[in-house]
Amino acid sequence: MRILYKIALATTFMFFLGHTTYAACGITSGSIRILANDFPAIHAVISAAEKCAGGGVTFTKNTTKEHRNLQVAGLTANPAEFTSAIVANSSIVPLLNEGLIRPLDDLVAKHGRGLKKHQLITINGKIMAVAFMANAQHLFYRKDILDKASVGIPTSYEEVLSAAKAIRAKGIMEYPFALNTKKGWNLGEEFVNMYMGYKGQLFKPGTAIASVNNAKGVAALKMLKSLTEYSNPDFLTFDSNATAALWEAGKLALATMWGTRGGTILDDKGSTANITSNTVLAGAPTVAGGSTPATTLWWDGFTIAKNISDNDAEATFIAMMNGISTDMVKANNDAAVWLIEGFVPGKAAAGVSASASAGATPYPMLPYAGLLHSALGSELAEFLQGNESAQQALADVEAAYSASAREKGFL
């Protein structure tokens, strides 16, 4: 599958990709059923979309962390359980592989006035999704605690380790650092991020053969283990909700978290003025003397299901255009790095912007990347717990991936 995915993620990734506001979209019939991830920026989009549905329209939504596990089955039904799945770089691929989403060219021509080329996720010449926000994991730090520990702002993961060591040594915090290392998807993503910082290649060039059991893979895994030694011992339960809660409770000085968490962490809810005023969002650190940030760039966007009526498809598209309107952005400016006209970059956007500007790598939109990601998420915990070597953990990853890839016909 030839992915035409060079949507200028590193250079024009960020700002001013405008479109028309649909404040009174006038949908009077149809069924709109949305499946999406569960975080504040997505809630803002869906809430704005829901306002577009007038009398005679049914509107339902399912925002859940389990959306990846629901989307293929939900869109395979005929009619599909959902009329739209909100996706990202990786989660769109299974829907493409199974032919479960429809091309949007006609709907964009009719109702997508002002959408820019950079928002149109185009595959084999057909528009398959509309992107509305950018995202990446990057460094959050407490400047007051770094000052107290007499350490500078870390720009590499080696410096993160030094800062965490100093904070612990001075008795300020026993567990000053966290990242999203929950076993499963989150752990797999942390390895991919770190491996990209070492300029690793997930697959042998031009093939679907996994390529992680090598010196760069071992180094990436050992760096993750060194970092988790400054995390709470229950780090294998840490997802975005857990790390954000620890930060807002004042229990962390350094963390690698998603940019979309920045707005809620910097606001005046759930934390204290001392914590929020001293929280700074910076670009993702480098590693091993490299210049590439150890993270991956992501987009989020919406798709329209194939197995639904044209009327429901059109109603859903119009509603989602309202969901990503300029009015929505103005009301939720700091909830995300929006790829929409009206977005004013602020403190919450700084980390994603810095990571993109420094040349962070886009997460690969390959049909078999998700299989490797799943294998990483399930097989790396044993090493982090000290139960096997890095080489054995990565060998287990490649074996698990190869079995899945052969079953799916990629190998």
C-alpha positions as CSV (number, residue, x, y, z in Angstrom):
1,M,0.0,0.0,0.0
2,R,1.6,3.2,-1.1
3,I,1.1,5.8,1.6
4,L,1.1,9.4,0.4
5,Y,1.8,10.6,3.9
6,K,4.3,13.3,3.5
7,I,1.9,16.0,4.8
8,A,4.8,18.3,5.9
9,L,4.6,17.0,9.4
10,A,7.9,18.5,10.5
11,T,7.7,21.9,8.8
12,T,4.1,22.9,8.3
13,F,2.9,20.6,11.0
14,M,1.6,23.2,13.3
15,F,-0.5,26.2,12.5
16,F,-3.0,28.1,10.4
17,L,-4.7,25.4,8.3
18,G,-8.1,27.2,8.2
19,H,-11.6,26.3,7.2
20,T,-15.1,27.6,7.4
21,T,-17.1,27.6,10.6
22,Y,-20.4,25.6,10.5
23,A,-22.2,27.3,13.3
24,A,-25.7,26.5,11.9
25,C,-25.2,23.4,9.8
26,G,-28.8,22.5,9.6
27,I,-28.7,18.7,9.7
28,T,-32.3,17.6,10.0
29,S,-32.0,13.8,9.4
30,G,-29.6,11.0,9.8
31,S,-27.8,9.0,12.5
32,I,-24.4,10.2,13.7
33,R,-22.4,7.6,15.8
34,I,-18.9,8.5,16.8
35,L,-16.1,6.2,18.2
36,A,-13.1,8.0,19.6
37,N,-10.3,8.0,22.2
38,D,-10.9,9.6,25.6
39,F,-9.1,12.8,26.3
40,P,-10.1,16.5,26.6
41,A,-9.3,17.7,23.1
42,I,-11.4,14.9,21.6
43,H,-14.3,15.7,23.9
44,A,-14.2,19.3,22.7
45,V,-14.4,18.2,19.1
46,I,-17.3,15.8,19.7
47,S,-19.2,18.3,21.8
48,A,-19.0,20.8,19.0
49,A,-20.1,18.2,16.5
50,E,-23.1,17.3,18.6
51,K,-24.3,20.9,18.6
52,C,-24.7,20.6,14.8
53,A,-27.4,17.9,15.1
54,G,-30.9,19.3,14.9
55,G,-34.3,17.7,15.3
56,G,-34.7,14.4,13.6
57,V,-31.0,13.5,14.0
58,T,-29.8,10.9,16.4
59,F,-26.3,11.4,17.9
60,T,-24.4,8.9,20.0
61,K,-20.7,8.8,21.0
62,N,-18.4,6.3,22.6
63,T,-15.1,7.8,23.9
64,T,-13.0,5.1,25.4
65,K,-9.3,4.1,25.8
66,E,-10.3,0.8,24.2
67,H,-11.3,2.5,20.9
68,R,-8.6,0.6,18.9
69,N,-10.0,-2.7,20.0
70,L,-13.5,-1.7,19.0
71,Q,-13.1,0.0,15.7
72,V,-12.6,-2.9,13.3
73,A,-15.5,-4.9,14.6
74,G,-17.7,-1.8,14.9
75,L,-17.1,-0.8,11.3
76,T,-17.2,-4.3,9.9
77,A,-20.9,-4.7,10.7
78,N,-23.4,-3.7,8.0
79,P,-24.6,-1.2,8.8
80,A,-21.6,-0.2,10.8
81,E,-22.0,0.4,14.5
82,F,-20.3,3.8,14.1
83,T,-20.5,6.3,11.3
84,S,-17.2,7.9,12.2
85,A,-14.0,6.7,13.9
86,I,-11.6,9.4,15.1
87,V,-8.2,8.0,14.4
88,A,-4.5,8.7,14.5
89,N,-1.5,7.7,12.4
90,S,-1.5,4.1,13.7
91,S,-5.2,3.5,14.3
92,I,-6.3,4.3,10.8
93,V,-4.2,1.5,9.3
94,P,-6.4,-1.5,10.3
95,L,-9.4,0.4,8.9
96,L,-7.6,0.9,5.6
97,N,-6.4,-2.7,5.5
98,E,-9.9,-4.0,5.9
99,G,-11.5,-1.5,3.5
100,L,-13.8,-0.2,6.3
101,I,-13.7,3.6,5.6
102,R,-14.9,5.5,2.6
103,P,-13.0,8.0,0.4
104,L,-14.0,11.6,1.3
105,D,-13.3,13.4,-1.9
106,D,-16.9,14.1,-2.7
107,L,-17.8,15.2,0.8
108,V,-14.7,17.4,1.0
109,A,-15.7,19.0,-2.3
110,K,-19.2,19.6,-1.1
111,H,-18.8,20.5,2.6
112,G,-15.1,21.0,3.2
113,R,-14.7,24.6,2.2
114,G,-11.4,25.9,3.4
115,L,-9.8,22.6,4.3
116,K,-6.1,22.8,3.4
117,K,-4.1,20.1,1.6
118,H,-2.1,19.5,4.8
119,Q,-5.2,18.3,6.6
120,L,-6.2,15.8,3.9
121,I,-4.8,12.4,4.6
122,T,-4.4,11.1,1.1
123,I,-3.7,7.5,0.2
124,N,-3.4,6.2,-3.3
125,G,-4.9,9.5,-4.5
126,K,-8.0,9.4,-2.3
127,I,-8.8,11.4,0.8
128,M,-9.3,8.9,3.6
129,A,-9.3,11.2,6.7
130,V,-9.3,14.8,7.7
131,A,-6.6,15.8,10.3
132,F,-7.4,18.4,12.9
133,M,-4.7,18.2,15.6
134,A,-1.0,17.4,16.1
135,N,0.5,15.5,19.0
136,A,3.7,14.2,20.4
137,Q,5.2,13.0,23.7
138,H,7.7,15.4,25.1
139,L,9.3,16.6,28.3
140,F,7.4,18.3,31.2
141,Y,9.5,19.7,34.0
142,R,9.1,21.7,37.3
143,K,11.5,24.6,37.2
144,D,11.3,25.2,40.9
145,I,12.4,21.7,41.7
146,L,15.3,21.8,39.2
147,D,16.4,25.0,40.8
148,K,16.2,23.5,44.2
149,A,18.3,20.5,43.0
150,S,20.8,22.9,41.3
151,V,20.4,21.2,37.9
152,G,19.8,22.7,34.5
153,I,17.0,22.1,32.1
154,P,17.6,18.6,30.5
155,T,17.8,18.4,26.8
156,S,18.8,14.8,26.6
157,Y,17.7,11.7,28.4
158,E,21.2,11.4,29.9
159,E,20.6,14.8,31.4
160,V,17.1,13.7,32.6
161,L,18.8,10.8,34.4
162,S,21.4,13.2,36.0
163,A,18.6,15.6,37.1
164,A,16.5,12.7,38.6
165,K,19.6,11.4,40.4
166,A,20.3,14.9,41.9
167,I,16.7,15.3,43.0
168,R,16.7,12.0,44.7
169,A,20.1,12.5,46.3
170,K,19.0,15.8,47.9
171,G,15.9,14.1,49.4
172,I,13.5,16.2,47.4
173,M,11.6,13.3,45.7
174,E,12.3,9.6,45.8
175,Y,10.5,9.0,42.4
176,P,10.9,12.3,40.5
177,F,10.3,10.9,36.9
178,A,7.6,9.1,35.0
179,L,6.6,8.2,31.5
180,N,3.7,6.1,30.1
181,T,5.0,2.6,30.6
182,K,1.8,0.7,31.2
183,K,2.2,-2.8,29.7
184,G,0.6,-2.9,26.3
185,W,0.2,0.0,23.8
186,N,1.8,2.6,26.1
187,L,5.0,0.6,26.7
188,G,5.3,-0.2,23.0
189,E,5.0,3.5,22.2
190,E,7.8,4.4,24.7
191,F,10.1,2.0,23.0
192,V,9.3,3.3,19.5
193,N,10.0,6.9,20.7
194,M,13.3,6.0,22.3
195,Y,14.4,3.8,19.4
196,M,13.7,6.7,17.0
197,G,16.0,8.8,19.1
198,Y,18.7,6.3,18.4
199,K,17.8,6.5,14.7
200,G,16.7,2.9,14.7
201,Q,14.6,1.4,11.9
202,L,11.6,-0.7,12.9
203,F,11.8,-2.8,9.7
204,K,14.5,-3.8,7.3
205,P,14.2,-1.3,4.4
206,G,11.6,-2.2,1.8
207,T,10.3,-5.2,3.8
208,A,7.9,-6.1,6.6
209,I,10.8,-7.9,8.5
210,A,11.1,-6.5,12.0
211,S,14.5,-5.0,12.9
212,V,14.6,-4.1,16.6
213,N,16.9,-6.8,18.1
214,N,20.1,-5.0,17.5
215,A,22.5,-2.6,19.3
216,K,20.2,0.4,18.9
217,G,17.2,-1.6,20.2
218,V,19.2,-2.9,23.2
219,A,20.4,0.7,24.0
220,A,16.9,2.0,23.7
221,L,15.6,-0.6,26.1
222,K,18.3,-0.1,28.6
223,M,17.7,3.6,28.6
224,L,14.0,3.0,29.4
225,K,15.0,0.7,32.2
226,S,17.4,3.4,33.6
227,L,14.6,5.9,33.5
228,T,12.1,3.6,35.2
229,E,14.5,3.3,38.1
230,Y,13.6,6.8,39.0
231,S,9.8,6.0,38.7
232,N,7.5,4.6,41.2
233,P,7.8,0.8,41.3
234,D,4.3,0.4,39.9
235,F,5.4,2.1,36.6
236,L,4.0,-0.7,34.5
237,T,0.5,0.7,35.4
238,F,1.3,4.2,34.2
239,D,-0.9,5.6,31.4
240,S,-1.6,9.2,30.5
241,N,-4.3,9.5,33.2
242,A,-1.9,8.1,35.9
243,T,1.1,10.3,35.0
244,A,-1.1,13.5,34.6
245,A,-2.6,12.8,38.0
246,L,0.8,12.3,39.6
247,W,2.0,15.6,38.1
248,E,-1.0,17.6,39.3
249,A,-0.6,16.1,42.8
250,G,3.0,17.5,42.9
251,K,4.6,14.0,42.9
252,L,6.8,14.5,39.8
253,A,9.5,16.8,38.8
254,L,10.2,15.4,35.3
255,A,7.9,13.4,33.0
256,T,7.5,12.4,29.4
257,M,3.8,13.0,28.5
258,W,1.6,13.8,25.6
259,G,1.2,17.3,24.4
260,T,-2.6,17.1,24.6
261,R,-2.2,16.8,28.4
262,G,-0.6,20.2,28.6
263,G,-3.7,22.3,28.7
264,T,-5.3,20.4,31.6
265,I,-2.0,20.3,33.5
266,L,-1.5,24.1,33.1
267,D,-5.0,25.1,34.0
268,D,-6.3,26.0,37.4
269,K,-8.2,22.8,38.0
270,G,-7.0,19.8,40.0
271,S,-3.7,21.2,41.0
272,T,-2.1,24.2,42.8
273,A,-0.9,27.6,41.6
274,N,2.7,26.7,42.7
275,I,2.7,23.5,40.5
276,T,1.1,25.1,37.5
277,S,3.2,28.2,37.6
278,N,6.4,26.2,37.7
279,T,5.4,23.6,35.1
280,V,7.2,24.0,31.7
281,L,6.6,22.1,28.5
282,A,9.8,21.5,26.5
283,G,10.7,19.5,23.4
284,A,11.4,15.8,23.6
285,P,14.9,15.0,24.8
286,T,17.5,13.6,22.5
287,V,19.6,10.5,23.4
288,A,23.1,9.1,22.9
289,G,24.4,12.4,21.6
290,G,22.0,12.5,18.7
291,S,20.1,15.5,17.4
292,T,16.7,13.7,16.6
293,P,14.2,14.1,19.4
294,A,13.3,10.7,21.0
295,T,9.6,10.9,20.1
296,T,7.2,10.4,17.3
297,L,4.9,12.9,15.7
298,W,1.2,12.1,15.4
299,W,-2.0,13.6,13.8
300,D,-5.5,12.9,14.9
301,G,-8.4,13.2,12.4
302,F,-11.8,11.8,11.5
303,T,-12.9,9.1,9.1
304,I,-16.3,8.1,7.7
305,A,-17.4,4.5,7.7
306,K,-18.0,2.7,4.5
307,N,-20.9,0.4,5.6
308,I,-23.4,3.2,6.2
309,S,-26.0,5.1,4.1
310,D,-24.9,8.1,2.1
311,N,-27.3,10.2,4.1
312,D,-25.7,9.2,7.4
313,A,-22.2,9.7,5.9
314,E,-23.1,13.2,4.8
315,A,-24.7,14.1,8.1
316,T,-21.7,12.8,10.0
317,F,-19.2,14.7,7.8
318,I,-21.1,18.0,8.3
319,A,-21.2,17.5,12.0
320,M,-17.5,16.7,12.2
321,M,-16.7,19.8,10.2
322,N,-18.6,21.7,12.9
323,G,-16.6,19.8,15.5
324,I,-13.3,21.1,14.0
325,S,-14.5,24.7,13.5
326,T,-12.7,27.8,14.3
327,D,-15.4,28.5,17.0
328,M,-14.5,25.2,18.7
329,V,-10.8,26.1,18.7
330,K,-11.4,29.6,20.2
331,A,-13.3,27.9,23.0
332,N,-10.6,25.2,23.6
333,N,-7.4,26.9,22.4
334,D,-5.1,25.2,24.9
335,A,-6.6,21.7,24.7
336,A,-4.4,20.7,21.7
337,V,-2.1,21.8,19.0
338,W,-4.9,22.4,16.5
339,L,-4.3,22.3,12.8
340,I,-7.2,24.8,12.4
341,E,-7.5,28.5,11.7
342,G,-7.9,30.6,14.9
343,F,-5.4,28.5,17.0
344,V,-3.1,30.7,19.0
345,P,0.0,28.8,20.2
346,G,0.6,29.1,23.9
347,K,2.5,27.4,26.7
348,A,0.6,24.1,26.2
349,A,1.8,23.9,22.5
350,A,5.4,24.6,23.2
351,G,6.6,21.0,23.6
352,V,4.9,19.6,20.5
353,S,6.1,22.6,18.5
354,A,9.7,22.3,19.7
355,S,9.8,18.5,19.0
356,A,8.4,19.0,15.5
357,S,10.8,21.9,14.7
358,A,13.8,19.8,15.9
359,G,13.0,17.0,13.3
360,A,11.0,14.4,15.3
361,T,10.0,11.4,13.2
362,P,6.4,10.8,12.2
363,Y,5.0,7.6,13.5
364,P,5.0,5.1,10.6
365,M,1.7,4.6,8.7
366,L,2.6,1.0,7.6
367,P,0.0,-1.8,7.5
368,Y,2.1,-4.0,9.7
369,A,3.4,-1.4,12.2
370,G,0.6,-2.1,14.6
371,L,1.5,-5.7,14.9
372,L,5.1,-4.8,15.9
373,H,3.8,-2.2,18.3
374,S,1.6,-4.8,20.0
375,A,4.5,-7.3,20.2
376,L,6.6,-4.6,21.9
377,G,3.9,-3.7,24.4
378,S,3.5,-7.3,25.5
379,E,7.1,-8.6,25.5
380,L,9.2,-5.8,27.0
381,A,7.9,-5.8,30.6
382,E,9.9,-8.9,31.5
383,F,13.2,-7.0,30.9
384,L,12.0,-3.9,32.8
385,Q,11.2,-6.1,35.7
386,G,14.7,-7.7,35.6
387,N,13.5,-11.1,34.6
388,E,15.3,-11.4,31.2
389,S,18.0,-9.8,29.1
390,A,17.4,-7.0,26.7
391,Q,18.4,-9.3,23.8
392,Q,16.0,-12.0,24.8
393,A,13.1,-9.5,25.2
394,L,13.7,-8.1,21.7
395,A,14.1,-11.6,20.3
396,D,10.7,-12.4,21.8
397,V,9.3,-9.3,20.2
398,E,10.5,-10.2,16.8
399,A,9.2,-13.8,17.2
400,A,5.8,-12.6,18.3
401,Y,5.6,-10.1,15.5
402,S,6.7,-12.5,12.9
403,A,4.0,-15.0,13.9
404,S,1.4,-12.3,13.6
405,A,2.8,-10.9,10.4
406,R,2.8,-14.4,8.8
407,E,-0.8,-15.0,9.9
408,K,-1.8,-11.7,8.3
409,G,0.1,-12.4,5.1
410,F,2.7,-9.7,5.5
411,L,5.6,-12.2,5.7
